[in-house]
Amino acid sequence: MSKDISILFSGGPDSTLATLYALQKADRVHLHTYHHLWMSMTSNHKKVIAELREKFGAERIVEHEAQIDTLFKKCYFTGSSKRLKKYRTFYIPWICGACKLAMHATTIAYNRLHDIDTTYDGANVESSAYFAEQTDSYYAAMKEFYRSIGMQCEHPVYQVERTDIETEKFGLITTKNTKKEHVFFSTQHTCPIGLLVHAHARLYYRPFRGKNRLNRFAGEVLEQTIADCRSFFP
């Protein structure tokens, strides 16, 4: 067993499976659930945490919640005119990428305070066609960001299909069949911005800009945004 592992935790099957993997390696896991003003049903994840505590012991599950509105906006708007000019419609899909960057930056600050050097992100390839923060290039750039400050970021469920089925193998029932849910999810928050981004990518960006363009540019945009926003990070 290692020390502790931080996890970006929404309560969905991807982040839940990442947590289950972490519990095989760490004495404790720190579940980071972040909110902004546009999210709804923000307490859904607590039912998963309750089941995790019951199965693995309350002392091994540390719950941490925080608002990221201010940092999220800075990550999105700082350098936005430059990105809009260079990438044009890529400016819209980047909303979720900026949100995820704010989550990671806040987690890094928490890790420093608690002497944690590893973060798990439940990113999954299933959504990589529509969301910048789920692409290979974003994933690689984020790993490099962590390495640059002496930490590591892992995406242990990236290639796992039907993560909800995999969580059942660990004896969990709250995430059963959640991959079949749409729009409103029983174990995690709902973000209307994410729905708009998905619609934009599916109806406009992929058919008219090319299905591989998002992956090609996501990591490049993340690297530039990190450089532009470092002074804002906690």
C-alpha positions, 0 to 999 in steps of 0.5 A, a space after each residue: 500500500 502507498 500513502 494517499 491518492 487524490 481522485 477527481 470524483 463526480 460519482 459517475 462510474 468512471 471516477 468510481 472505478 478509478 476510486 476502486 482501483 486506487 483503494 487497491 493501492 492506497 491506504 486512503 483516497 481523497 475524493 474531490 468533487 467540484 462545483 460551479 454555479 451552473 451545475 445541478 443535482 450536486 449531492 448525487 455523488 454522496 450516495 456512492 461515497 456512502 456505499 464506498 465507506 460502508 464497504 471499505 471503511 469510513 477512515 479510508 474515504 476522505 471527502 472534499 468539496 469546493 467551488 471553482 467558479 472563479 478559477 474556472 472563469 479565469 482558465 476560460 477567459 484568459 487568452 480567449 481572444 487569442 484562442 478564438 482567433 487561432 482555433 475559431 470554433 474550438 473556443 466553444 468546446 474548450 469550456 469543459 477543458 477549462 473547467 477540468 483544468 480548474 479542478 486539477 489546479 485546485 487538487 494540486 493545491 490540496 495535494 501540496 497541503 496534504 503531502 499527496 503526490 498522485 491524482 487519478 482522473 476518471 477520464 474515459 475514451 468513450 467521450 473523447 470525440 466530443 469533449 476536449 478534456 477526454 482526449 489523448 492529447 489533453 491527457 498527455 499534456 495534463 500528465 506533463 503539467 503534473 510532472 513539471 511540479 513533481 507530482 503524477 496524474 494517472 487515468 487508470 480507466 481511460 480504455 475501460 468499456 462499461 465502467 459501470 459493469 466493472 464497478 459491480 465486480 467490486 460489489 458496488 450497486 449504486 453505479 449499476 447501469 449508469 452508463 445507460 443513463 442520458 442527460 440526468 444521472 443518478 449518481 453525479 451532477 448534471 451540467 447544462 454547459 456540458 450538454 451544449 458542448 456535446 450538441 455543438 461537437 456532434 452537430 457542428 464541430 465534428 461534421 464541419 471541422 473534422 472528427 480528429 481536430 479536437 484531439 489534435 488541438 486539445 493538448 496544445 490549447 491546454 499547454 498554452 492555457 496553463 502557461 497563461 494562467 499559472 499566476 492564478 493557480 492556488 
